[in-house]
Amino acid sequence: MKGKVSPIFSLFLHHFDEARIAFDALSKQYRGKKAIELETRLIFLEIYIDLLSRIHFKEDQLKFRLFTPLKDIFKGLKKTKHLKMILNQLEKLKNQGHSFNSYSKALESEKNKLYSEVYELVVSSPLKMWEDLYQEAFKYSKGLRPLMINTATTQIIDEELSFFKIENNGKLDSKLLKDIYEGIRVITALENLRIESGFNPVFVQEVHDRMSELQKIMLKWYENHLFIQHLGGFLTDKAEIPKKYLDLFSELQSNKKQFTKQIEQQCNALFERILE
């Protein structure tokens, strides 16, 4: 494939190098912090490959081909992040003087099992998958004309905005809130790629600031949502549920309503701004 490598490849390379560093660290010792860092890097790399697959649309299943070797690890990293979120919330409760010993023990046991499983995936993965990912990304980043990048990024962003229009006319349930959060993440990454390629971002800074604030409250909602789901599953197996657990579950449900209300207000303001 002829042509110089596109300037946007520098962003890929940055995230790729950081991903390799995190991966190598995890192959020595599996830790939650490094797992979350690797997942974050892989999210960007996946968005980048998706962009390339839109440009090189004649290449059959380009994205699928490159990310299949990472699929199981990716899932394990996501599970690690979710469990880490729940553990952090339980730690906050402990620091406030609350005690949930049986739940803490169950979480610790689940953590040890999960960490062991994902660690095995990491150490058994062929290093060639990283070489293949780099070589393919480098290959398909050659000869990219600015118009190609502009068209592909605009296409994906328009798809996300079209989805937002649907959300704006419907109820923001748990799945839709999660999808909006991930959609904003995609848009933000693509805007950075546009800037790196010399294009102006699609949205002005005010809109990006609103997206950033929305993501922050949505993250709090998501952490609370995961806590509710996990705690609910834990309590389902109990013949008798202590009052402190019922009180905690009720408090989490109340928090969810408050977070959802804040998100709906911010979503309405944001959607009015970007979908006008």
N, C-alpha and C positions, 0 to 999 in steps of 0.2 A: 504494500500500500504506500503510494508516493505521498510526498508533502511533509512539511514540518509538523512537529507535535504541537497541538493547540495549547495556548496559555492556560486553559482550564485544567490541563493535566497536572499542573503544579499543585492544585488543591487535592486532586486524587492522590498524588504522591505523598503529600503531607499526612493525610489520613491513613494511607497504606502503611507508611513507616511507623506511625504511632500504633497502628493495629498489630504490626509484627512485634513491636516491643512489648505490648500488653500480652500477646499470645505467648511469646517466649517466657515471660514472667509466670504466666499461668501454667506452663509446662513444667515449671520447677515447683511451684506451690500455688494451689488454687485458692484465690482470695476474692471476696465479693467486690471490693473496690476495683480491682483490675478487670474483673469480669464485666462490670458495668461500663468501664472505659472501653473495653474491646467491643462491646455491643454498640456503643455510641459510634465508634469508628466504622463498624460494619454497616450501620444504618446509612451513613453518608456514602460509603462505597457502593452500596446497593442502589442508591438514588443516582449516582454517577453512571453506573452500568446501565440502569434503566434509560437514562438520557441517551447514551450511546446506542442502545438498542432501538430507540425511536429514530435516530439519525440513520443507522444502518439497518433499516427495517427489513431488508432482503436477507439479512443473516438470520437464519432460522433459530429461534430460541436462544439468542445470544445471552440474555440475562439468566435464563434458566440454566444454561450450560455452565456458566461461570460460578454460580452460587450454590449449585447442588452439593458440592463437597463441604460447604460450610453450613448447610441447612440444619443439621442436627445440633451442631455446636451453637448456632444462632439461637435455636429454641432453648437450649440449656442456659445460655447467657441471660435470656429474657426471664426464664423462671428464677434464676439467681437474683436478678434485679427485683422482681416482684417480692420474693421472700425477704430480701434485704430491706425493702420498704416496710414490710410488716414488722420485722424485727426492730427497726428503728423506731416505729411508733410505739411498740411495746416497751422499748427502753425509755422513751419519754414518760410513759405512764409509771414506770418503776422509779424514775427520778422524782416523780411527783408524790411518791409514797404509796403507790398502788402495787398490789402483789397478785400475780396470776401464775402461780408456780406450775400447775399442771399444764397450762397452755404453753408456758415458756419451755418446759421440758419437751413437749411434743414438737414445738418449732425447732428446737435445737437438734432433735433426732432427725427431723425432715431435712434440715440444713446439711447435716453430716452426710446423709444418704445422697442428696442432690449434688453436693460438692464432689463427692467421690465419683458419681456417675459422669458428670461433665468433665472432670479431670481426666478420666479414662478416655473420653472422646478426644480431648485435646492432645494427649500424649500419643494416641494411636493414629492421629490424622497425618497423612503424608504431607511433607513440607512442599511437595511439588504443586499442591493446590495454590499456594501463595505465588509461586513462580508463574503458574499458568494465568492466574488472575492479573498479575502485573503485566506479563507479556501481551495478553489480549487487550487490556486497557490501553497499553502503550500503542499497540498496533492500530486500534480503532480510534485513537485520539489523533492520529496522523491525518493531515490533509483536511481537517475540519474548517470549513469556511464560516465566517461570522454569521452569515445568513442561516446556515444549518443549525447553529447553536441557538440563535434567536428564535427560529421557527419551533424547534423541539422544546425549548424551555417554555415558550409561550403556550404551546399545545398542552403541556402537562399542567401548567398553572391554570389554564382555562378549564381543564377537566376538574381540577380541585374546586375552582370557583363555581362551576356548574353543580357540583355536589353540595357546596355550601348553600346554593339557592334552594336546593331540596330541603336541606336542614332548616333553613330559615322559614320555610312554610310548614314545617312539621314539628312534632314534639321531640325535645332533646332527651331521648332515653340514654341509658348507659352505653350502648353500642355506638350510637351516633356521636355522643360526646367524645368517646375514645377516637373515633374516626376523624372528627374535626381536629383534635389535638395532633394526630399524626399528619393530617393534611397541611396544617400550618407549618409543621416541621419540614415537610417536603418543599413547600413554597419558599421558606427561608433559605434552605440549601440551594435551591435553584437561583434565587436572587443573588446569592454570593457567586455562583458560577457565571451569571450574566455580568456582574461587575468585573470579575476576573478576565472575562472575554472582551471587555471594553464597552459593554452596553450599559445603558442606564437601567436601574431596577424598575420593575413594573409598578411598584408601589412607592409612594413617598415615605419619608422617615416617620411621619406621624402614624401611618398605618402599621408600619413595622413595630413601633412602640406599643401600639394597641395589641398587636398580635403577641408580643412578648409578655405583656401584662396578662392577657387571656391565658397564655400557656402556663403562667405561674399559678393561677387559681385552678386551672384544669389539672395541674400536677397534684395539687392538694386534694382535689376531688378524687383523682385516680388512686392516690395512696389510701384514702379513706374507703373507697370502693373495694379495693383489694383486701383491706382489713376486714370489712364486712363479710365479703365472700368467704375468706379463709376461716374467720372465727365462726361463721354460721355452719360451715362444714364440720368444724371441730365440735361444736355443741350438739349437732344432730345425733351423734353417737352416744350422748349422755342420757342416762335414764333420769337423773335429777340434775338440774342446772342451778348452781349457786346464784344467789341474788346479785352478787357483784358482776357476774358475767352477763346477766340479763340487763343490768344497769349500763354496762359498757356497750352492749349491743344497741341499746336504745339511744345512747349518746352518739354512737357512730351514725345511726339512722338520721338523727337530728342534724348532725354535721353535714350529712349528704344533702339534705334538703336546703340547707343554707348555702352550701357551695354551688348547688345546681341553680339556685335563684340568682346568685352573683354571676354565674356563667351565662345564664340566659340574658341578663341585662347587658353584659359586655358583648355577647354575641350579636345581639340586636343592634348595638351601637356600631360594632365593627362591620357587620354585613350591610348596614345602611350606607356606610362610608365606601366600601369596596365594590358593592354590587349596584351602585346607583347608575 
